[in-house]
Structures are given as C-alpha cells and as structure tokens.
Amino acid sequence: MDGHTDLLGIGAFARRVGLTPSALRFYDDCRVLRPAHVDPLTGYRYYAPDQERRGRSLRTLREAGVPLAEATVVPAGSRTEAVAVLERHRRRTRERTRVAEAALDELLAAVTGAGPGSSGTGGWGTEPVGPDRPPPDPDGTTRVRLDGLELAGSVRQVVPSVERTGEHPVLGCVLIEVGGAGGVGDDRNGEAGEVRFVATDRYRLAVRSLVPRGLSGPRRAVPVPADALVELATGAVRTDTVELVLPASDRDGVLVRGVPGTTRLPVGEGEYPDHRMVLDGIGPPRHRVVTDRPALLVALRDREGAPGVVLTPGRDTVAVAAVDGPGEAEPVHLPAVWRGEGRLRIGFDPTVLARALEAGIGPDVLLEVVDERSPVVVRSADQGGFTTLVMPVALPGDGRPVR
C-alpha cells in the first residue's frame, strides 16, 4: 500500500457510499466502478475518496431500480441522454406499480374474504428471537442474525445444486460460511460481515451471500445437511429474525433461535471444497455481458420451446434469438454492457439459463464467459450476491449436435 495511504478498503468504502462489498465487487467486474488500486498479492480492492460521488450516484440509481446497462449512461453520458434514460425508467416503474397494485388488491380481497372471523393474516407473524440478553458466549462462538425471508430465499436458491447421489456425503450439505466480525486480519476483501450459503455437486455451483442484521465472533464455515436447512427455511419464512449460533466445536451443531420447532442443525462430516477454487478453475473470463435480468428472463421464457437460444452481444445491446433449424429466428435486442475479446456467439438451453436468472437477485445479471464451451459464471448482486454456473450448448454450425 506504499503511495496509497489515502485509499479506503472495500468495506470502509462500502459503508461510506451505502453499498455492500458484494455490490462493489459486482460493479468492478461489470467495469462500472473500478477500484483505484488492487493489491497484486492479495487481490484486495481499494478505492479513492474522489470515487465516493460516483459510488453514491450508483447507489441512488440502484435504489430507483434503473438497470445497470442504462444506469451507466446517467453519470457518463450527456444531459439529454441521462434525462431520456430516467424518464423511460419512470414510465416502466409506473406501469409495473399499476400491475402490482392490481394484483395485490385481488390477493387482499381473497384473503380478507376467506371466511367469518378471519383476520386476513393467515396465522403469519413475527416470532420471538429469544431472550433479549442471551448468556455470554464461550470463546470461539460465532453468532449471526439474519432476516428470516432472506435466509429462506437463500436456501431455496442454493439447494438445487447439492449432490443427491450420496457418493460424497459432504456435498449433500450446504456450506454456511460466516465472515468474521471485522477484526484485524479478519477481512477477506470485504467478506467480513457477510454470510454465504454454498452448494455444489462438482458440476454445478451456487453461492448466495447475505448482509446480516448482526454478527459477532470469528470466521466460521460449517456444512449443514440440505434437508435440515430446507426444514429450517420452512419456519424461517414466517419469522422476522433468525439467529444462528455456531459453537467453537462442530459436534455441538448449529443452534437456532427464533424458529419454532427447530433448535439445532446437525453438522455434516468431511471437508467442503473451496468454492473460490471451483470458480478460479474455470479460467479468467474473456467476455463480460451485463443486461437487465427481468428483461432477459422474459426473452428466454418467450423462447422456451426452442432447442436453444443464441446470445450475441454488441456495443450497447445483446441479441437474444431462438435456434430455428440450421439458423436463428428474429432476435430481440436488450440494452447491455459488453466487454470482450473478439466476437461472441454463445448458445444456452433457455430453460436452464432461465432457472439461473430466476434464482438471482437485483435487476441486473452479469455473464462471465471464457469461451463458447466452458461453464459460464452467472452473477447478480443487490443486498448481497448470487453466483451460479450454467453450461452452454452447441449451436448449428459449430460441429457439435444441438442438445
């Protein structure tokens, strides 16, 4: 850090601008907000004070729900271009709000008219988290408090990637990885203060990170059987806050506070593979494509009957076309940000890619592509992040049969 004494680590910069470390890493990889310096040995990202204005502008644009491919125009483009982007998004937002309010009115009418004496809540409510002043923790114990809905959603997102054959029992687990509370030496490039749920069967990988409501204690990583977590998620969805207590010894399991009927989660045996090594093994991406996640999802659903879809990014758009015999049908063009080496034309099973997008979070998706035959890293970020892998499929003319 010689010569960079005024720079801020990713955690400190995130707090200043109101973004999460996960979002900053996402924006770096999207080439939207690059760090001022990256340590060549550790990979840690550092930001300059004069980047705070752009960081806060990004946060405001994201709070407004402006897709990233369009959000980059506001600080970088002309005033006319910026106004056009914001007004277009305002129209879209008003239409979505109108549709959502109509749907909610219909649902509320159905719930409140469910029968005499119905309160309309259906038994849903906030469960107590436990005593306000729990007993002091022994040395080495880690506590983390999570939003119940976010915990349940995270489990839903990653569990499809666990191994179900029983060949490797530890891969039938979900790794709960808790970043330390941020003490000296405890921050791995902003990961202190984050919680990650990881699942892999060695062919697929899903990683969901969360920003907890509270965290104390050292860094921990424990594998928990997927079925036990699914059962926990069923109760967590009706709970405001869930507290997980990870004792120093794995044999004590993971203690649970706040979810009726679940007081302890078992811990699986065996060493869980490092998900970072799995991602690193794919190789550095030669292409990065950022586009509107809901819009791409709609385009894929419209083409679900096709044997494949073709994504071809250009300067400001990505073309999405269905495979049609030996060629391609008329494409739809979505706003996009593309950084790459040479031309890219890559195929996917529309249903498989749609599932990865459905499990994502936030309004944007980042596709990191090594080549047309290697696993594609699919990432999204908001309050936390979600990462998964999707295999591309062959296209007509590339010498492989279309699946």
KAKA-V796398 format. One record per pair of residues at least 12 apart in sequence whose ideal C-beta (glycine too) atoms are under 10 Angstrom apart, sorted by the first residue. I is the first residue (numbers start at 1). J is the second residue. Records with the same first field share a line. If there is no record, write none. Layout:
I = J + J
//
This chain:
1 = 37 + 39 + 44 + 46
3 = 37
4 = 36 + 37 + 39 + 46 + 48
6 = 36 + 46 + 48 + 49 + 50
7 = 35 + 36 + 37 + 45 + 46 + 47 + 48 + 49 + 51
8 = 35 + 36 + 45 + 46 + 47 + 48 + 49 + 51 + 52
9 = 21 + 35 + 39 + 44 + 45 + 46 + 47 + 187 + 189 + 190
10 = 22 + 24 + 25 + 28 + 35 + 44 + 45 + 46 + 47 + 187 + 189 + 190 + 191
11 = 24 + 45 + 179 + 182 + 187 + 189 + 190 + 191 + 192 + 193 + 194
12 = 46 + 47 + 187 + 190
13 = 33 + 35 + 36 + 45 + 46 + 47 + 48 + 49 + 51 + 52 + 55 + 190
14 = 47 + 55 + 59 + 190 + 193 + 211
15 = 193
16 = 47 + 49 + 51 + 52 + 55 + 56
17 = 33 + 47 + 51 + 52 + 53 + 54 + 55 + 56 + 57 + 58 + 59
18 = 55 + 56 + 58 + 59 + 60 + 62 + 63
19 = 33 + 55 + 56 + 58 + 59 + 62 + 381 + 382 + 383
20 = 59 + 190 + 193 + 194 + 209 + 210 + 211 + 381 + 382 + 383 + 384 + 385
21 = 45 + 179 + 187 + 188 + 189 + 190 + 191 + 192 + 193 + 194 + 209 + 211 + 381 + 384 + 385
22 = 190 + 191 + 194 + 196 + 208 + 209 + 210 + 211 + 361 + 362 + 379 + 380 + 381 + 382 + 383 + 384 + 385 + 386 + 387
23 = 55 + 58 + 59 + 62 + 211 + 362 + 381 + 382 + 383 + 384 + 385
24 = 45 + 47 + 55 + 58 + 189 + 190 + 381
25 = 45 + 189 + 190 + 191 + 209 + 379 + 381 + 385
26 = 68 + 290 + 362 + 364 + 366 + 379 + 380 + 381 + 382 + 385 + 386 + 387
27 = 54 + 55 + 58 + 62 + 68 + 71 + 72 + 290 + 364 + 366 + 381
28 = 45 + 47
29 = 285 + 288 + 290 + 339 + 366 + 368 + 377 + 379 + 381
30 = 68 + 69 + 72 + 288 + 289 + 290 + 337 + 339 + 364 + 366 + 368 + 379 + 381
31 = 72 + 288 + 290 + 337 + 338 + 339
32 = 54 + 58 + 68 + 69 + 71 + 72 + 75 + 76 + 290 + 337 + 364 + 366
33 = 47 + 51 + 54 + 55 + 57 + 58 + 72 + 75
34 = 47 + 51
35 = 47 + 48 + 51
36 = 48 + 49 + 50 + 51
38 = 189
39 = 189
42 = 188 + 189
43 = 188 + 189
44 = 187 + 188 + 189 + 190
45 = 189 + 190
53 = 75
54 = 75 + 76
57 = 71 + 74 + 75
58 = 71 + 72 + 74 + 75
60 = 74
61 = 73 + 74 + 75 + 85 + 86 + 89
62 = 362 + 363 + 364 + 381 + 382
64 = 86 + 89 + 90 + 93 + 363
65 = 89 + 92 + 93 + 96 + 294 + 362 + 363
66 = 85 + 86 + 88 + 89 + 90 + 92 + 93 + 292 + 363 + 364
67 = 85 + 89 + 92 + 290 + 291 + 292 + 293 + 294 + 295 + 334 + 335 + 336 + 337 + 362 + 363 + 364 + 365
68 = 290 + 291 + 292 + 293 + 335 + 336 + 337 + 362 + 363 + 364 + 365 + 366 + 381
69 = 85 + 289 + 290 + 291 + 292 + 295 + 316 + 317 + 318 + 334 + 335 + 336 + 337 + 338 + 363 + 364
70 = 82 + 84 + 85 + 86 + 88 + 89 + 292 + 316 + 335 + 336 + 337 + 363 + 364
71 = 85 + 86 + 89 + 337 + 363 + 364
72 = 85 + 290 + 335 + 337
73 = 85 + 86 + 316 + 335 + 337
74 = 86 + 89
85 = 335
88 = 335
92 = 295
96 = 294
108 = 120
122 = 238
123 = 238
124 = 237 + 238 + 239
125 = 238 + 239 + 240
126 = 148 + 238 + 239 + 240 + 241 + 258
127 = 148 + 235 + 236 + 238 + 239 + 240 + 241 + 242 + 257 + 258 + 259 + 260
128 = 239 + 240 + 241 + 257 + 258 + 260
129 = 145 + 148 + 213 + 239 + 240 + 241 + 242 + 243 + 257 + 258 + 259
130 = 241 + 243 + 245 + 255 + 256 + 257 + 258
131 = 257
134 = 243 + 245 + 257
137 = 216 + 217 + 245 + 246 + 247 + 248
138 = 247 + 248 + 249
139 = 217 + 218 + 248
140 = 217 + 218 + 220 + 246 + 247 + 248 + 249
141 = 216 + 217 + 218 + 220 + 245 + 246 + 247 + 248 + 249 + 252 + 255
142 = 178 + 179 + 180 + 181 + 215 + 216 + 217 + 218 + 219 + 220 + 222 + 244 + 245 + 246 + 247 + 248 + 254
143 = 178 + 181 + 212 + 214 + 215 + 216 + 217 + 243 + 244 + 245 + 246 + 255 + 257
144 = 176 + 178 + 179 + 181 + 193 + 194 + 195 + 210 + 212 + 213 + 214 + 215 + 216 + 217 + 220 + 242 + 243 + 244 + 245 + 246 + 254
145 = 195 + 212 + 213 + 214 + 215 + 216 + 241 + 242 + 243 + 244 + 257 + 258
146 = 195 + 210 + 211 + 212 + 213 + 214 + 215 + 236 + 239 + 241 + 242 + 243 + 244 + 258
147 = 210 + 211 + 212 + 213 + 236 + 239 + 240 + 241 + 242 + 383
148 = 232 + 233 + 235 + 236 + 237 + 238 + 239 + 240 + 241 + 242 + 258 + 259
149 = 233 + 236 + 237 + 238 + 239 + 240 + 242
150 = 195 + 208 + 210 + 211 + 212 + 213 + 236 + 242 + 361 + 383 + 384
151 = 195 + 197 + 208 + 210 + 212 + 229 + 232 + 233 + 236 + 237 + 239 + 241 + 242 + 244 + 259
152 = 229 + 230 + 232 + 233 + 234 + 235 + 236 + 237 + 238 + 239 + 242 + 259
153 = 197 + 208 + 210 + 233 + 236 + 237 + 359 + 361 + 384 + 386
154 = 174 + 176 + 195 + 196 + 197 + 206 + 207 + 208 + 209 + 210 + 229 + 233 + 236 + 359 + 361 + 384 + 386
155 = 174 + 197 + 199 + 208 + 224 + 226 + 229 + 230 + 231 + 232 + 233 + 234 + 236 + 237
156 = 208 + 229 + 230 + 233 + 237 + 359
157 = 197 + 199 + 206 + 207 + 208 + 356 + 358 + 359 + 360 + 361 + 386 + 388
158 = 174 + 175 + 196 + 197 + 198 + 199 + 200 + 204 + 205 + 206 + 207 + 208 + 226 + 229 + 359 + 386 + 387 + 388
159 = 174 + 197 + 199 + 206 + 226 + 227 + 229 + 230 + 233
160 = 199 + 201 + 204 + 206 + 226 + 355 + 359 + 388
161 = 174 + 198 + 199 + 200 + 201 + 202 + 203 + 204 + 205 + 206 + 207 + 226 + 359 + 388 + 389
162 = 174 + 198 + 199 + 200 + 201 + 204 + 206 + 225 + 226 + 227 + 229 + 230
163 = 199 + 200 + 201 + 202 + 203 + 204 + 226
164 = 201 + 226
165 = 201
167 = 201 + 202
168 = 200 + 201 + 202 + 270 + 273
169 = 223 + 225 + 268 + 269 + 270
170 = 223 + 225 + 268 + 269 + 270 + 271 + 272 + 273
171 = 199 + 200 + 201 + 202 + 223 + 226 + 268 + 270 + 272 + 273
172 = 199 + 201 + 223 + 225 + 226 + 227 + 268 + 270
173 = 198 + 199 + 222 + 223 + 224 + 225 + 226 + 227 + 228 + 229 + 266 + 267 + 268 + 269 + 270 + 272
174 = 196 + 197 + 198 + 199 + 200 + 206 + 208 + 222 + 223 + 224 + 225 + 226 + 227 + 228 + 229 + 230 + 268 + 272
175 = 196 + 197 + 198 + 199 + 200 + 207 + 221 + 222 + 223 + 224 + 268 + 272 + 273 + 274 + 275
176 = 195 + 196 + 197 + 198 + 220 + 221 + 222 + 223 + 224 + 229 + 244 + 246 + 254 + 265 + 267 + 272
177 = 191 + 194 + 195 + 196 + 197 + 198 + 207 + 209 + 219 + 220 + 221 + 222 + 223 + 272 + 275
178 = 191 + 192 + 193 + 194 + 195 + 196 + 212 + 215 + 217 + 218 + 219 + 220 + 221 + 222 + 244 + 246
179 = 191 + 192 + 193 + 194 + 195 + 196 + 209 + 212 + 215 + 218 + 219 + 220 + 221
180 = 192 + 193 + 194 + 215 + 216 + 217 + 218 + 219 + 220
181 = 193 + 214 + 215 + 216 + 217 + 218 + 219
182 = 215
183 = 217 + 218 + 219
185 = 219
186 = 218 + 219
187 = 219
188 = 219 + 276
191 = 209 + 219
192 = 215 + 219
193 = 211 + 212 + 215
194 = 209 + 210 + 211 + 212 + 215 + 384 + 385
195 = 208 + 209 + 210 + 211 + 212 + 215 + 220 + 244 + 384
196 = 208 + 209 + 210 + 221 + 275 + 384 + 385 + 387
197 = 209 + 210 + 224 + 229 + 384 + 386
198 = 221 + 223 + 272 + 273 + 274 + 275 + 276 + 278 + 387
199 = 223 + 226 + 229 + 272 + 275 + 388
200 = 272 + 273 + 275 + 278 + 388 + 389
202 = 273 + 278
203 = 375 + 389 + 391
204 = 278 + 356 + 375 + 388 + 389 + 390 + 391
205 = 273 + 275 + 278 + 279 + 282 + 375 + 377 + 387 + 388 + 389
206 = 275 + 356 + 359 + 378 + 386 + 387 + 388 + 389
207 = 275 + 276 + 278 + 279 + 379 + 385 + 386 + 387 + 388 + 389
208 = 359 + 360 + 361 + 384 + 385 + 386 + 387 + 388
209 = 361 + 381 + 383 + 384 + 385 + 386 + 387
210 = 361 + 383 + 384 + 385
211 = 382 + 383 + 384 + 385
212 = 241 + 243 + 244 + 384
213 = 240 + 241 + 242 + 243
214 = 241 + 243
217 = 245 + 246 + 247 + 248
218 = 246 + 248
220 = 244 + 246 + 247 + 248 + 250 + 254
221 = 246 + 250 + 272 + 274
222 = 244 + 246 + 247 + 250 + 253 + 254 + 265 + 266 + 267 + 268 + 272
223 = 250 + 266 + 267 + 268 + 269 + 270 + 271 + 272
224 = 244 + 253 + 254 + 265 + 266 + 267 + 268
225 = 265 + 266 + 267 + 268
226 = 268
227 = 266
228 = 253 + 254 + 256 + 262 + 264 + 265 + 266 + 267 + 268
229 = 254 + 262 + 265
231 = 259 + 261 + 262 + 265
232 = 244 + 254 + 256 + 259 + 261 + 262 + 265
233 = 259 + 262
234 = 259 + 261 + 262
235 = 256 + 258 + 259 + 260 + 261 + 262
236 = 256 + 258 + 259 + 262
237 = 259
238 = 259 + 260
239 = 257 + 258 + 259 + 260 + 262
240 = 258
241 = 257 + 258 + 259
242 = 256 + 257 + 258 + 259 + 262
243 = 255 + 256 + 257 + 258 + 259
244 = 256 + 257 + 258 + 259 + 265
245 = 257 + 264
246 = 265 + 267
247 = 267
249 = 267
250 = 266 + 267 + 268 + 269
251 = 266 + 267
252 = 264 + 267
253 = 265 + 266 + 267
254 = 266 + 267
275 = 387
278 = 375 + 389
279 = 368 + 375 + 377 + 379 + 387 + 389
281 = 375
282 = 368 + 369 + 370 + 374 + 375 + 376 + 377 + 389
283 = 368 + 370 + 371 + 374 + 375
284 = 368 + 370
285 = 339 + 340 + 341 + 366 + 367 + 368 + 369 + 370 + 371 + 374 + 376 + 377
286 = 339 + 340 + 341 + 342 + 344 + 368 + 369 + 370 + 371 + 374
287 = 313 + 338 + 339 + 340 + 341 + 342 + 343 + 344 + 346 + 367 + 368 + 369 + 370 + 371 + 372 + 376
288 = 313 + 337 + 338 + 339 + 340 + 366 + 367 + 368 + 369 + 377 + 379
289 = 311 + 312 + 313 + 318 + 334 + 336 + 337 + 338 + 339 + 340 + 344 + 346 + 365 + 366 + 367 + 368 + 369 + 376
290 = 313 + 318 + 335 + 336 + 337 + 338 + 339 + 364 + 365 + 366 + 367 + 379
291 = 311 + 313 + 317 + 318 + 320 + 334 + 335 + 336 + 337 + 338 + 364 + 365 + 366 + 367
292 = 318 + 334 + 335 + 336 + 363 + 364 + 365
293 = 357 + 358 + 360 + 361 + 362 + 363 + 364 + 365 + 366 + 378 + 380
294 = 357 + 360 + 363 + 364 + 365
295 = 318 + 320 + 332 + 334 + 335 + 336 + 363 + 365
296 = 309 + 311 + 318 + 320 + 332 + 334 + 336 + 353 + 354 + 357 + 364 + 365 + 367
297 = 353 + 354 + 355 + 356 + 357 + 358 + 360 + 365
298 = 320 + 332 + 334 + 354 + 357
299 = 311 + 318 + 319 + 320 + 321 + 322 + 331 + 332 + 333 + 334 + 350 + 354
300 = 320 + 322 + 348 + 349 + 350 + 351 + 352 + 353 + 354 + 355 + 356 + 357 + 358
301 = 350 + 351 + 354 + 357 + 358
302 = 320 + 322 + 332 + 350
303 = 320 + 321 + 322 + 323 + 324 + 329 + 331 + 332 + 350 + 351 + 354
304 = 322 + 349 + 350 + 351 + 354
305 = 322 + 350 + 351
306 = 321 + 322 + 323 + 324 + 328 + 329 + 349 + 350 + 351 + 402
307 = 322 + 323 + 324 + 325 + 347 + 349 + 350 + 393 + 394 + 395 + 396 + 402 + 403
308 = 321 + 322 + 323 + 324 + 328 + 347 + 348 + 349 + 350 + 353 + 392 + 393 + 394 + 395 + 396 + 402 + 403
309 = 321 + 322 + 323 + 328 + 329 + 331 + 346 + 347 + 348 + 349 + 350 + 351 + 353 + 354 + 393 + 395
310 = 322 + 323 + 324 + 327 + 328 + 329 + 331 + 345 + 346 + 347 + 348 + 393 + 395 + 396
311 = 331 + 334 + 336 + 344 + 345 + 346 + 347 + 348 + 353 + 367 + 369 + 376 + 392
312 = 328 + 331 + 333 + 338 + 343 + 344 + 345 + 346
313 = 334 + 336 + 337 + 338 + 339 + 340 + 343 + 344 + 345 + 346 + 367 + 369
314 = 333 + 336 + 338 + 343 + 344
315 = 336 + 337 + 338
316 = 333 + 334 + 335 + 336 + 337 + 338
317 = 331 + 332 + 333 + 334 + 335 + 336 + 337 + 338
318 = 331 + 332 + 333 + 334 + 335 + 336 + 337 + 338 + 344 + 367
319 = 331 + 332 + 333 + 334 + 336 + 345
320 = 332 + 333 + 334 + 336 + 348 + 350
321 = 333 + 345 + 347
322 = 350
323 = 347 + 350 + 393 + 394 + 395 + 396 + 402
324 = 396
325 = 396
326 = 396 + 397 + 402
327 = 395 + 396 + 397
328 = 345 + 347 + 395 + 396
336 = 364 + 365 + 367
337 = 364 + 366
338 = 367
340 = 369
344 = 367 + 369 + 371 + 372
345 = 372 + 395 + 397 + 398
346 = 367 + 369 + 371 + 372 + 373 + 376 + 392 + 393 + 395
347 = 372 + 392 + 393 + 394 + 395 + 396 + 398 + 400 + 402 + 403
348 = 367 + 376 + 378 + 390 + 391 + 392 + 393 + 395
349 = 390 + 391 + 392 + 393 + 402 + 403
350 = 393
352 = 390 + 391 + 392 + 393 + 403
353 = 365 + 367 + 376 + 378 + 390 + 391 + 392 + 393
354 = 390
355 = 388 + 390
356 = 376 + 378 + 379 + 380 + 386 + 387 + 388 + 389 + 390
357 = 378 + 380 + 388 + 390
359 = 378 + 380 + 386 + 388
360 = 378 + 379 + 380 + 381 + 382 + 385 + 386 + 387 + 388
361 = 379 + 380 + 381 + 382 + 383 + 384 + 385 + 386
362 = 379 + 380 + 381 + 382 + 383 + 384 + 385 + 386
363 = 380 + 382
364 = 379 + 380 + 381 + 382
365 = 378 + 379 + 380 + 381 + 386
366 = 378 + 379 + 380 + 381 + 385 + 387
367 = 379 + 390
368 = 387 + 389
369 = 392
371 = 392
372 = 392 + 393 + 394 + 395 + 398 + 400
373 = 391 + 392 + 393 + 394 + 398 + 400
374 = 389 + 391 + 392
375 = 388 + 389 + 390 + 391 + 392
376 = 388 + 389 + 390 + 391 + 392
377 = 389 + 390
378 = 390
391 = 403
//
